[in-house]
Amino acid sequence: MAEITVTVLDPSGLHARPAARFVQVASRFVSTVRIRQGTREVDAKSLIAVLGLAIRAGSQIVLVTTGPDADEALDALVGELSPFITR
């Protein structure tokens, strides 16, 4: 299992376009990919679930990957979100 906590910087939060790109990247991996915000945790391979978190600017989220390619998945996801987040 690998995880990282990041803060969303984009003034629009994690809106539809970056969320869709994030889900596409997450779906390339065998590992389970989840996003946790507060007490809620969702499947990051589901666009509806990710958008349902309504992640706003300034929100802290935790990206969690579990499986055989967990580290690679986490690196790719952080890279995909890099314009929108800070560690």
C-alpha positions in Angstrom: 0.0 0.0 0.0 1.2 3.5 -0.8 -0.4 6.8 0.1 0.2 10.5 -0.1 -1.6 13.5 1.3 -1.9 16.5 -1.1 -3.6 19.9 -1.0 -5.7 21.0 -4.0 -4.6 24.4 -5.2 -6.6 25.0 -8.3 -9.2 27.7 -7.6 -11.9 25.5 -9.3 -11.0 22.5 -7.2 -10.8 19.1 -8.8 -13.3 19.9 -11.5 -14.5 17.7 -14.4 -11.5 17.9 -16.7 -8.7 17.1 -14.3 -10.9 14.6 -12.5 -11.5 12.8 -15.9 -7.8 12.7 -16.7 -7.1 11.4 -13.1 -9.6 8.6 -13.6 -8.2 7.7 -16.9 -4.7 7.4 -15.4 -6.0 5.4 -12.4 -7.8 3.0 -14.7 -4.5 2.0 -16.4 -3.3 0.2 -13.2 -4.2 -3.1 -11.7 -3.9 -1.7 -8.2 -6.9 -0.4 -6.3 -6.8 3.4 -6.3 -8.9 5.4 -3.7 -9.2 9.0 -2.8 -10.0 9.9 0.8 -11.3 13.3 1.9 -12.1 13.5 5.6 -14.2 10.5 6.5 -15.2 9.8 2.9 -13.3 7.4 0.6 -14.1 6.6 -3.0 -12.9 4.5 -5.9 -10.7 6.8 -7.9 -11.5 4.8 -11.1 -15.0 6.1 -11.0 -15.5 9.6 -12.4 -18.9 9.9 -10.7 -17.4 8.9 -7.3 -14.5 11.4 -7.7 -16.8 14.2 -8.7 -19.1 13.3 -5.9 -16.5 14.3 -3.3 -16.8 17.9 -4.6 -13.1 18.6 -3.9 -12.6 22.3 -3.6 -9.6 24.5 -3.5 -7.7 24.2 -0.3 -9.0 20.7 0.4 -6.6 18.0 1.6 -7.0 14.6 0.0 -5.2 11.3 0.5 -4.4 9.2 -2.5 -4.2 5.5 -1.6 -3.0 2.7 -3.9 -3.0 -1.0 -3.0 -1.7 -3.8 -5.3 1.2 -5.0 -7.4 1.8 -1.7 -9.1 0.8 0.6 -6.2 4.0 2.7 -6.2 3.9 3.3 -10.0 0.2 4.1 -9.9 0.8 6.7 -7.1 3.7 8.3 -9.0 1.6 8.6 -12.2 -1.4 10.0 -10.3 0.6 12.6 -8.5 2.2 13.5 -11.8 -1.2 13.9 -13.5 -2.5 16.1 -10.7 0.8 18.1 -10.3 -0.7 21.3 -11.9 -3.6 21.3 -9.5 -2.0 20.1 -6.2 0.9 20.6 -3.7 2.4 18.0 -1.4 
